[in-house]
Amino acid sequence: MRVGVDYYPEHWEESRWQIDARLMREAGISVVRLAEFSWCKMEPEEGKYDFGWLDRALEVLYKEGIQAVLGTPTATPPAWLHQRYDIYPRDARRYPLGFGTRLQRCLNHPVMRRYSRLITEAMVSHYANHPAVIGWQTDNEFEANLCYCDVCADLFRQWLQRKYGSLEALNKAWGTVFWSQEYSSWSQIPLPWVARCGQSHNPSLWLDYRRFASESTVSFQREQVEIIRRLAPHHFITHNFMGLHDSMDYFALAEDLDFVSWDNYPKGNWEEAGHAALAHDVMRGIKGKNFWVMEEQSGITGWEHVGRRPAPGQIRAWAWQAVAHGADAVVFFRWRSCLYGTEQYWHGILNHDGVPRRRYREVSRFGEEMNRLSAELDGTTPNHQVAILNSYEQNWALQIQPQVNGLRWWDQVRRYYHSFRRLGAGVDIVSIETDLKRYRLIAVPSWYILTERDTHRLTDYVREGGILILSPRTGVKDERNVCRTEPLPSLLREAAGVEVDDYDPLGDAQNRIRLSTGEEFTVSVWADALLLKGAEEVAVYTHSIFAGEPAIARHRYGKGVVYTFGTYGEPALYNTLLGRILDEARVERLAGIPADVDACWREKDGTRILFLINLSGEERAVPVPSEVTPLLGAPPQQGAVNLPPYEVGIYRVR
Ligand code: GAL
């Protein structure tokens, strides 16, 4: 377990470094991330490397017992490189993103690739055996290389050639007969450039382009990873992901890394337990293991416009919330608010004046606690019986054709997630390629693109006793992003025991459904009229064109059960029905947790650690199992603990 900070020694006079390092140590900080934006300092002229300043900074830090994660600086190539070569990415109107901000590089450009390898080799050769350096962060907050330059157009065509083999096969796969789009030469194939009249591109071309753009970033990173593995095999490699960001396939990006890190700036309503919790769980699910927070909010954020100051205690509560969800290190962004540049108002632990004040004391408190509990927490990890499947391809396919409001990927994930958490169940958010049998219950948002392989994985899971929840718009397309001809949910209809007889894209319009147990709920977004083919009815529509027809069905299949939701309901529907399904699946739950308290387990060898984080500005009474040993916070009285605003309780349960 570690506490850290993102530090930019290059922004400050060297005479200040010693003071910073001492203050860091006194705050319990033992790791810094450095250098990810300092290419112009490390290579001020082409081929002339200068690591002297970084050596001196590392020495100062190391003397205070602080180690470092170094970032490869490829998110901000230096001006001299851009002056010599045009490596600017093009947007969908083919307009270049010029110099002066960041990410102004096409990750496919051979020149960018070459200079990325060169600076990475120079850095890693220099620091492979430095005692202060423990690992690497590749680049900074990678996104899919959604670039529309000529290099990308050529590479995309080559990628398609490898994928389809012949133009005939590509024309057939994409259905280019529509609107007379058959290609007779690879060079005719466009990128999905913005069309003047706002017309959309072929959804099959779009999806392949999204796959290609994502793979481009993965392969860019891989070149850096290979260099680091070769020259510094004893160092770890990570990258700072962005929570619910979805331009690229995070599962693929993480494959080459040792663990995931991510940048946590809580969004939405800060007092809702949901948002950061969901993002932490998504991040843990990417590799199915604990992670780091590489940038944790430590103050007021914003560039030209700024947000509110976190309330006293809120920064510490967020940091513990990260740990509760599986973070093994919390690295705060940033040490001190910068005096210049775009991020002058993105505040650090220290203000511009560099004087340790309230936020420093709050971080120090967290640092002391985390270091004290380190031995207890080391090796513990969340372990859940419920999963929601995550897929970037499904997400992209729904971005390409959103169809109606509310069908968006994360909206669907949120519906299930918030309800499971409200009902006291911990949730993993995982790829369909993980070992599904670990879970008693799996909810699947629209599995819009359904392959034979995915069908087998899901049906095997149910046959062997799992409970599966399917959503509307399952099995609509095949992997080419072409509509399937089987009745929906296409390849899953036998397991689901239903067929979609008709559908009504409700969008913001509403209908009502009634459960067989009598309760009624409002539904919206989408309405499938289900034909029962072996399944039993769980809910019917009560109004409009499908009145009296099944909306939700339950089907025994093998040793398991498939629930088909033909529509999306208000939260109360999920809180009612998912509660029953959790019971049917015999999922263990923490009952009676207030909505703005985040309650989580980490466990190891039969020992469980319970985290209770009050994210609200008011005191909350939280039930606690009997026989607990308090590790942090007050001991429970009569089976409950009163958590003051933004307070944290950590308990060992044997
Ligand atoms: C992050 C980024 C940092 C910094 C921070 C504040 O997304 O990784 O470099 O820019 O936001 O804007």
Boltz pocket constraint, residues with backbone or C-beta under 6 A from the ligand:
constraints:
  - pocket:
      binder: B
      contacts: [[A, 140], [A, 141], [A, 240], [A, 263], [A, 295], [A, 333], [A, 343], [A, 346]]
      max_distance: 6.0
